[in-house]
Amino acid sequence: MMALFKRKDWKAYADYMNPTIIELMGGKEQFVKTMQELKILDEVDVQVHKKGKILELAKMEKEYQCIVETFMQMQVTGMLVSGSSYDIGISTDGKTWTFFRIEESVTPDQIRQLLPNLNSNFKLPKAQRAMGKSLDEFMPTYVVQYLK
């Protein structure tokens, strides 16, 4: 997904987005158009992207679900930003996955409204940002925090 993001291949990127997000944005074509129009993305330079752990994993009745962590260092409009982010992954076959980014501003109730079949035992982590710090500076202070 990161390679698609860096190439700004929004059509292919949309294939990895949770269908609920695509639907909320008005469909795949509207998602692509919106991403193309977000000028701030032209000022994002992802310098470091590291995979973290799989924090949660469950086999539900009709799908697999997980929560994965990633760590990034990027320049955004000239400012160094590092931190953690988390995605909810959903797959019907365990091979092809779509993802839902857990944003800092959402509540667990909002996520569960959008993803009603999400495992109720999952603890939902909260993204963290460190402004003006490299990823090497961020990591020693990193501890998973959870949405409330």
C-alpha positions in Angstrom: 0.0 0.0 0.0 2.8 2.4 0.8 4.3 2.0 -2.7 0.8 2.9 -4.2 0.6 5.9 -1.8 4.0 7.1 -2.9 3.2 6.7 -6.6 -0.2 8.3 -5.9 -1.9 5.4 -7.7 -5.2 6.1 -6.0 -7.2 3.7 -8.2 -5.1 0.7 -7.0 -4.9 2.1 -3.5 -8.7 2.2 -3.3 -8.7 -1.6 -3.8 -7.1 -2.0 -0.4 -9.5 0.4 1.4 -12.3 -1.0 3.4 -15.5 -0.9 1.2 -17.3 1.1 3.9 -14.8 4.0 3.5 -15.1 3.9 -0.3 -18.9 3.9 0.0 -18.8 6.9 2.5 -16.7 8.8 0.0 -19.2 8.3 -2.8 -17.7 5.2 -4.6 -14.3 4.4 -6.0 -14.3 7.1 -8.7 -15.1 9.8 -6.1 -12.4 8.4 -3.7 -9.8 8.6 -6.5 -10.9 12.1 -7.4 -10.8 13.3 -3.8 -7.3 11.9 -3.3 -6.1 13.5 -6.5 -7.5 16.9 -5.3 -5.9 16.7 -1.8 -3.0 19.1 -2.5 -1.5 18.5 1.0 -0.5 15.0 -0.3 1.9 16.7 -2.7 3.7 18.0 0.4 4.0 14.6 2.1 7.3 12.8 1.8 7.3 9.4 3.6 11.0 8.8 4.5 10.7 5.8 6.7 7.9 3.2 6.8 8.2 0.2 9.2 5.8 -2.7 9.8 5.0 -3.2 13.4 3.1 -6.1 15.1 -0.2 -7.7 14.5 -1.9 -6.5 17.7 -5.2 -8.4 17.3 -6.2 -11.3 15.2 -9.5 -13.1 15.0 -11.4 -15.6 12.8 -15.0 -14.5 12.8 -17.9 -16.4 11.3 -17.5 -15.0 7.8 -14.1 -13.2 7.8 -10.7 -12.7 9.3 -10.0 -9.5 11.2 -6.8 -8.0 12.6 -5.3 -4.8 13.8 -1.8 -4.0 12.6 0.6 -1.3 13.6 3.0 0.7 11.4 5.6 3.3 12.1 6.4 6.3 9.9 8.7 9.2 9.6 7.7 11.9 7.1 8.1 15.4 6.1 4.8 17.2 5.9 4.9 20.8 4.5 8.6 20.9 5.6 8.0 19.6 9.2 9.4 16.3 10.4 6.7 14.1 11.8 7.1 10.6 13.2 4.7 8.2 14.9 2.5 5.1 14.9 -0.6 4.3 13.0 -3.0 1.4 13.1 -5.3 -0.3 10.6 -8.1 -2.7 10.9 -7.7 -5.4 8.3 -10.6 -7.5 7.1 -10.5 -10.5 4.7 -13.0 -13.2 3.7 -10.3 -15.6 2.5 -7.2 -14.7 4.6 -5.3 -13.7 1.5 -6.9 -10.5 0.1 -7.3 -7.8 2.7 -8.9 -4.4 2.9 -8.0 -1.8 5.5 -9.6 0.8 7.7 -7.3 3.4 9.3 -8.0 4.1 12.9 -7.8 7.9 13.0 -6.9 9.8 16.2 -10.1 11.8 16.2 -12.6 8.8 16.2 -14.1 7.0 19.1 -14.5 3.2 19.4 -18.3 3.7 19.1 -17.9 5.5 15.8 -15.6 2.7 14.5 -18.1 0.0 15.6 -20.9 1.9 13.8 -19.0 1.8 10.6 -17.8 -1.8 11.1 -20.6 -3.4 13.0 -19.1 -6.9 12.6 -15.8 -5.9 14.2 -14.8 -8.3 17.0 -16.1 -6.7 20.2 -13.1 -7.9 22.1 -10.6 -5.9 20.0 -8.9 -3.0 21.9 -8.6 -0.1 19.5 -5.2 1.6 19.6 -4.8 5.4 19.2 -2.4 6.8 16.6 0.5 8.8 18.0 2.4 11.7 16.4 5.7 13.3 17.5 6.3 16.6 15.8 9.9 17.6 15.0 11.2 14.1 16.0 12.7 11.4 13.9 11.4 7.8 14.2 14.6 6.9 16.0 13.8 9.6 18.6 10.1 8.6 18.8 10.6 4.8 19.3 12.2 4.8 22.8 9.1 6.6 24.2 6.6 4.5 22.3 3.9 2.6 24.2 0.6 1.5 22.7 -2.2 3.7 23.8 -5.9 3.0 23.3 -8.9 5.0 22.2 -11.4 5.7 25.0 
